[in-house]
Amino acid sequence: MIIDSHNHISEHGVPAETLIRHMDHSFMPGASKLRVDYSMSQGEMAQNPTQQFDYAKQHEYLLGAIKKYPDRLVGMMVINPWYEVPSALKVLDRLVNEGVRSVKLHPKLHNFRPDDDIKLLGPILEKAARMKLPVHIHTGDPFCEPGRIEYVAERYPDTIIVMCHMASQMVTYTTDAVGVCKRREKVYLETGFHEKRLKEAVKALGAEKVIFASDCPINDIWTGVTMVKALELGYPIGIGLSEEDTGKILGENARKMLGLQVSR
């Protein structure tokens, strides 16, 4: 079972059909029977902190794709904490009934610091905790350093937080991200842009706190799958991880987090 916990589809970018074709066709030699069972796709985002938009309209294409492919896609709702949060949370109530299973926050894009602007985030984090939805937070850039996320996790310990990209845009931040994840029970790492620090993270945390994500179409899904599977190899390529544990990273952890039923 493989679940990609973070990718992007849109009417004006990569359509759902292109993503699903990629999910169904591995480029890995000898792996023709592999496929990605589910993808959690993100709707379109406002591209600056002051841009006005309609939350329902913003996610129309995503919801249409989920309705068309309910056994392959689930959704991630993007919320800008500077803009119309009460309205966003009302829309979230409806979207959860239509296949959305997480919330996405992007500090760099929307120009907020999670710790300094914690009052903006509070209603979102509390709502997500009540609805048992994970909150995916972009990490690894200025405004998104792991220490800022730890402050959020400390203030809202009942909220599941997924640190996108393992904070690995700045490679040295991943060490801090691993530390946050180790100290905070409900904080997880996601593997998109993970190439340089994946082995260290899994060795330090174990398989249970890491979930697979590609950030496709920026990245190729199957390259990410290969890197996780390579953890089963011996040192120095892998770390001798068991097949059961790579299965947790590739799908089982996300399945439990998202409450998905996958029959294959």
N, C-alpha and C positions, 0 to 999 in steps of 0.2 A: 504494500500500500504506500502510495506517495501522495502527499498533499503539499502543494506549493502555497505557502501562507502569505505571499505578498507579490502581486504583479499588477499590471495596469492594462485596462482596455478602455476604449473610448470611440465615439462616433467619428472623431477627427484624427485618431491615431491608429492604434492596432485594434481591429475589431475582434469580437469574441470568437468568430469562426477561425481567424488566423491563430489565435491563442490555442484553441482546442486542437487544431491540426498539429500544432507543435507539441501539445501535451500527449498526443497519441502516437507521435513518431520520433522515437529516440534515434539520435545519430551515433549512439554508442555501438561499436561493432559487437555483433552477437547478442544484442539486447532488444531484438525486434519485438519481443513479447512484453516489454516494459511499457507502461503508460503512467501518466500522472492522473490519479483518480479524481482529485478535486483541485481547484485553484480558488484562492480568495483574492478577488480582484477589486481594485480601487477605482472609485469614480473620478471624474474630472475635478481638478482643484482650481480655486481662484489663485491667480499667480502673484498677487501682492496683498499686503495687509489691509489695504483700503478698498479694494475692488468689491463692488456690490454684486450680489448674485442671489439666486433663488435656490435654496437647499434642495427642494423637491425636484426642480428642473435639472439641477446639477447632476442628479443621480438617475435621471430617467433612462438613459441608455443602459446603465449598469443593471437596473431592475428589469428592463426588457430582455437583456441577455440572460439573467438568472431565470426568468420565466421560461425562456426558450430552452435553456439547458440546466434544469433544476438538479440533475444528478451529476453535474460537472462543475458548476460555479456557485460560490457564495460571495457575499459582498462585504466591503469595508466602506463605512461612511466617513468622509473627510469633513472635519469641523474646524472653522477658523474661530478661535476663542475671542477675537476682537469683534466679531460680527454676529449679531442676532442669535446669541446662544439659546435663549428661551424658544425661539422659533425652530432652531436646529433640533432641540431635544424633542419637540412635538413631532417633527418629521421623523426623527429616529424611532419613535414609538410605532409609526406606520411601517418604516422600512424593515424593522426587525421581523414583522409578520410577512415580509416579502423576500426574505433571504439574506438580509444583512446580519452579520454575526460579529462585527467588531467596529471600533472607532479608530480613526487615524488622526494624529496631530503632527504638524510639521513646523517646529519652532523656527527654523531658518527661513523657510518660505514665507511664513506669516508674521515673522518679526516679533517673536515673544521669547522670553526666557522662562522656562518652566518653573524655576524656583522663585524668581523675582515677581513673576506674574501669576502666582499660585491662585490668587483670588479669581482670576479669569477661568482657570481650569477647574476649580472646585465643583461647580454644578455638573460639568461633563463627567468628571471622575466619579462623583457620587452616583450619578445616573447609571454609568457603566457598571459599577459594583452591584447596584440593585438588580440590574438586568443580567448580571453574570456575563458581560461582554468584555473581552480583552481590549485594552487601549494600546494601539501600536504608536510608538513615538519615534520619529526620525532622530537618529543620534549619529554623532561623529563629526559634526561641524561646530564652529562657534555658535553659541546659543543652545547647542544640543550636547554639551559635554556630559559624561556619565554622572558626575557629582551633582549636577542640576536634577537629573532624573532620580537620584537617590533621595533627594529632599522631598520630591513628590511622593515617592513610595513610602517614605517615613510618615508623611502627613496623611496619606490615604492607603493604609495597609491592606484594606479589603479589596482594592482594585487590582486586577491582573494587568501588569504592564509588560509589553514586549518591546525591548530595545532593538529597533530596526538596524540592520547592518552591523550589529556588534560594535557600533561606534568606530568602524574600521576605515572610514574615509581618512581620518587621521590615525595611522596605524597604531601609534602609541596609546591612543585612547582605549583600545580594546582591553588592555590590562586593567584599566580602571573599571570598564564595563563588567568584566568578569568578577571583580571585587564586589561591585554593587549587587550583581546577581547572586553571589555567594551569601551576602549578608541579608538580602531581602527575599523572603519566602515566595512572594508572588511576582517576582521580576524574572523574566526569561530573556534569552538572547535569540535573535533571528539571524539566519546565516547569509542574507543578501550582502554582497561585497565582502565576503568573509575570507577570501583566499589566503591571506597572509597569516591569520591567527586562529584558524579553525581548530587545529590540533591542540593548541595550548588551551583554548576555551573548553573543549570537551574533556581534556585530561584533568583540568582543574575542577570542573563542575559535574562531570558525569553526563550521561546522555539525557537525563530527565529534564534538564533546564535549557535545552537547545532545540529550536524548531527550524525546519528547513524552509527557506524562501529563496526565490531567484531574483526578484525585482525585474523580471522580464517585462517589457522587451529590451530594456537597457542591457540586460544580461541574458544568456542562454540558459534555459531551465536545466538542460541535460549536463552541461558542464558542472553545475552545482551538485547534481545528483552524483556524478562521478567522484567529485571531491569528498562527498560524505561517504560513499561506498569505499573509497580508498583508505578510510580510517581503519578498515578491517585488516589492512596489510601490516606487516611488521615494520619496525623502525628501520630506516628513517622516513620512509614514505608515509606510513600510517602509524597507528598506536596500538595495533592488535585488538581493536574494538570488536565485540561480538556482533554477529549478524542481527541478533535481537536488539542490541543497542542502536545500531545504525537504523533499524526499522523504527525505533522510537523517534529518532531525529527526523527521519524522512516522512513520517506520517502519523504515528500513534500518538505522540504528544499533542500535535495539533488536533487530531480527531477528538481527543478527550477535552481539550480546551474549548473547541467549537461545538461540541455535542453532535458531531456528524455520525451518521450511520452509513458505513461503507460496506457493501456486500460484493466480494469478488472471489 
